[in-house]
Amino acid sequence: MTLQRHHLQLLMDGLFKLGIMTKGKGLTLHDADATFVSEKVALFSLFIDELLLWNSRTNLIGSTGIRDIIIRHIFDSLSVYHLLKNKNASILDVGAGAGFPSVPLAIVDGQLRITAVEKREKRAAFLMNIAVLLKLGNLIVAQEDVRNIKGKYDIVLARGVGELGLLYDMTRRILKETSMIIAFKGKITEIEKEVSRLKEKNSSGRGPHLSIQRVKVPYLDEEERNIVIIETK
């Protein structure tokens, strides 16, 4: 199965709104950059096809349609791209699951060096398959608990990992001296509680710097999306 025309148009419109695709206004399939269409949009189409195929057997993302995958997963994943582009950084995606945010980010920018960590066997197998199928040479998949990961990273991404304090405790060992954790979150009221608890754990004043940034996910106007940025310096 390949994406229908209206899904391709939705994908292209969202990439334009996110600033990833910068062709002029009134973007259509006919006037879009041919290279982008042939390489990037085709990769997204193949990714979604494979995701739906595996999801019918393995329940990677629950019961959902193509429009929701594009908006709630792909566009949401790419909402942090402005923080990553043009950076020569090593990136770790914690609990990568079905490949969000690592796969969409690896598709749109081949310069990003991403390691997707997923301890569950079937999900890790899916990610390994995707990396090969889409020829994503910039995506490494590690079937491992993040607590056992070796090495140091500039940036850690976490989408749906849970409590900020737990995330920081799990990953602080693999953070470089100057580094950043980007956690995908929802409502600001819930985030503030987690931020407060994390600050209490680091009450000495030597803890990381925390900030909250509102992000705009195309076509997801009804839901509040924020990211928490934890910086170590």
HELIX and SHEET records of a PDB file:
HELIX    1   1 ARG A    5  LYS A   17  1                                  13    
HELIX    2   2 ALA A   34  PHE A   36  1                                   3    
HELIX    3   3 VAL A   37  VAL A   41  3                                   5    
HELIX    4   4 ALA A   42  THR A   58  1                                  17    
HELIX    5   5 ILE A   66  ASP A   68  1                                   3    
HELIX    6   6 ILE A   69  PHE A   75  3                                   7    
HELIX    7   7 ASP A   76  LEU A   78  1                                   3    
HELIX    8   8 TYR A   81  LEU A   83  5                                   3    
HELIX    9   9 SER A  102  VAL A  108  1                                   7    
HELIX   10  10 GLU A  121  LEU A  133  1                                  13    
HELIX   11  11 VAL A  146  ASN A  148  5                                   3    
HELIX   12  12 LEU A  164  THR A  171  1                                   8    
HELIX   13  13 ARG A  172  ILE A  174  5                                   3    
HELIX   14  14 ILE A  188  LYS A  201  1                                  14    
SHEET    1   A 7 LEU A 139  ALA A 142  0                                        
SHEET    2   A 7 ARG A 113  VAL A 117  1                                        
SHEET    3   A 7 SER A  90  VAL A  94  1                                        
SHEET    4   A 7 TYR A 153  ARG A 159  1                                        
SHEET    5   A 7 LEU A 175  LYS A 185  1                                        
SHEET    6   A 7 ASN A 226  THR A 232 -1                                        
SHEET    7   A 7 HIS A 209  ARG A 214 -1                                        
END                                                                             
